[in-house]
């Protein structure tokens, strides 16, 4: 494996690995390797859109900050969350998930990782967790809702610091199946722009996730 420009990430061909914050523990049965005394967890781009983004974006700049703060919308069972936990290190990640079924393993993960703060809530209602989260430097959104850009904008307004960054994983077919994907992406970019946000980069996540387009945003 070779080092990458992203702190804590190594690469072996198309495979990415993050330095395990909990050596000896796997989160979802992932492969681990030890290099020079450091244990690394395999970061599968077919299971993590953030890993797919790093492999597909050009240039693939890291939107998170080691030791920084993040708001993660749509935490699911914690696959990508666990790798972001590795990368943020001493920072804080507030993870919003509205499904009680998915929240249970997320809560179990947070009991082992002190930088995770799970919140059982709907990402469409940031006013319900705004006081708990405060202002963060990075917002990551992966929710399968129709009004994804609008949800992202509301969370930026509620929780992102000035000049903060965000990453919207736009699932185009959750918006509508009646119009072309490029029209949906164009409308999302327009909505972000109207909110005063700048789309710094756009990339398809195919072949890892054929229905998703990543929009990297700066406030």
N, C-alpha and C positions, 0 to 999 in steps of 0.2 A: 504493500500500500504506500501511496505517496501523500504528502501533505497538500492541502489546498489553500486558497486564499481566505477561506472561512475558518476562523479559530475553532478548534475542537472537531473539525471534520477532516477525514481522510478519504481517499478515493482509490479504488482498484478497478480500472476500466470504467464501466458504467455504474458500478456499485459504490455507494457512499456509506460511510461509517461515522458514528459520533462517539466521542469519548464517554464511556459509561459513568454517570454520576453515582451509580450504585454498583460497583464492581461485584461480580458474582451473582447478580440478579438479572434475569431477563424479564421483559414486560409482556411480550406476546409470542414467545417462542423463537425469537430472532436469533440468527447466527451471531456469535461473538468471536473476536480475534484479539490476541494480546500482542502488542508491538512495543518493544522497549519498556516493558513493565506496565503499560497502559492498556486497559481493556476497552475495546471498541465494539459497538453494536451495529449490526447491519441495518441500514436505512433504506428500505425497499421503495423505489419510486412508484411501483404499482399499487402500493398501499398508503403512500403518503404524498399528497399533492405538493407539499413544501419541498420534498426531495425532488419530485418531478420538475418543479419550477427551477431549482438550482441547475438541473441538467439541461433544461430547455431554454432558459433565458439567455439573452446576449446583449450586454454583459450580465453575468449572473451575480449581481451584487447581493450581499446578505442584508435583509431588512431589519434583522434583530440586532441587539447590542448586548454583548456579554456583560452581565452585571446590571442590565437595564430592566425596564418594566414592559410588560406586554398584556394585551387583552386578546384572548382567543375565543372567537365566537363559533360555536358548533364543535365542541370538544369530542363528541362521540365517546368511544371507549378508551381514548387516550393514546392511540398509536403515535400520531404526529406530536401530540402534546408531550409525550415522554422524551422524544428526541429534542424538541425545543427546550425542555427542561435541562437536558444535558448541555445545551449550547448557551443558555442564559446564565447557568451557574448560580451565583449569589444573588441574582436578580429576582423578580417576582412575575409570575404569570397567573393572571386571573382568567379562569376557564369557565365560560358560560355554556351550559347544556340544558335543554328543556325536557329531554326524555328521562324519566326516572329510571328506566331500564339501563340506559347508557350511563347514567350518572353514578350508579353503584360501583362499577369498576373504576370509574374516574376518581371517586372518593377514596377507594382503596389505594389507588396509585398515589394520591396526594398524601396519604398517611406515611408513605415511605419517602416522599420527595418534598422537602420543606419549602421549595420555591413555587409550589403549585397551590392555588387557592380556588377550588371549584365552587361554582355558583349555580344552583338549580333555578333557572330563569329562562325567559323567552328573549332572544336577542332582538326581537322587534320592540321591546320595552326597556330601553337602557336606563330610563328614569328609575327603574326598580333596583338597579345595582350601581348607579352612578356614584352614590356616596361611599359605597364600599370600595370601589375601584379607584376613584380619584382620577388623576391624569396619568396616562401611560405614554411611552415613546413609540410603541408599535402596536397596531391592530391587525389581527389576522382573522379573516372570515371565510368559513366553509359551511354554509347553510343552504339547504335545498328548499328555498322559498321563492315565490314568484317575484317579489319586489326586493331582490338581493341588493341592488345598488342603493335603494332607499334605506334599507336597514343599515348598510355600511355607513352612509352619510349621517344618519342619526347617531350612531355610535361614535363617529369621529367628532361630531359636535359635542357630545356628552363627555367623552373620555380621552381624546387625543390631545397631546401637548402641541403648542404652536411649533410648526416645522417638523412635526412628527411624521412617521411613515406608516403606510398600511399596505396590505396585500389582500386583494379580493379575489377569491377563487370562484369565478362566475360559472355556475352550471347552467348552460344556455337552455337546455331542454326543461329545466325546472321553471324557467320564465314563461316559455310557450313552445309548443311543437309546431306551430302554424307558420312561422316566419323563419327565414334563413338565419343561421347563426351569426353571420357578420352584421346583420341588421340589429340583432339583440345586443351584440357587443358595442356597436356604435351608439345605441340608445343609452347603454350603461355609462359609456364614456361621457356622453353629453350630460347625463344627470350628475355625474361626479364633477364635471367642469362647472356646471351651474352652481354647485355648492362651494366653489372656490378651491377645489382640489385639482392637482396636476397629475395626469397619468404619465408617469415617467417611463413606463415600459409595458408592453403587452405581448403575451406569447401563448400559443396553444400548448396544452400539456400532452397532446398526442405524441407517441402511441401509449403513454402511460395511463392517461385518462382522456378518452376521446371527446367527452362532452364538456370539458372544462377549458376555460381561457383565464389565465392569470393576468390581473391588472395591478401593477405596482404603482402606488400612489404616494404623493407627498403633499403635506398640508401647506 
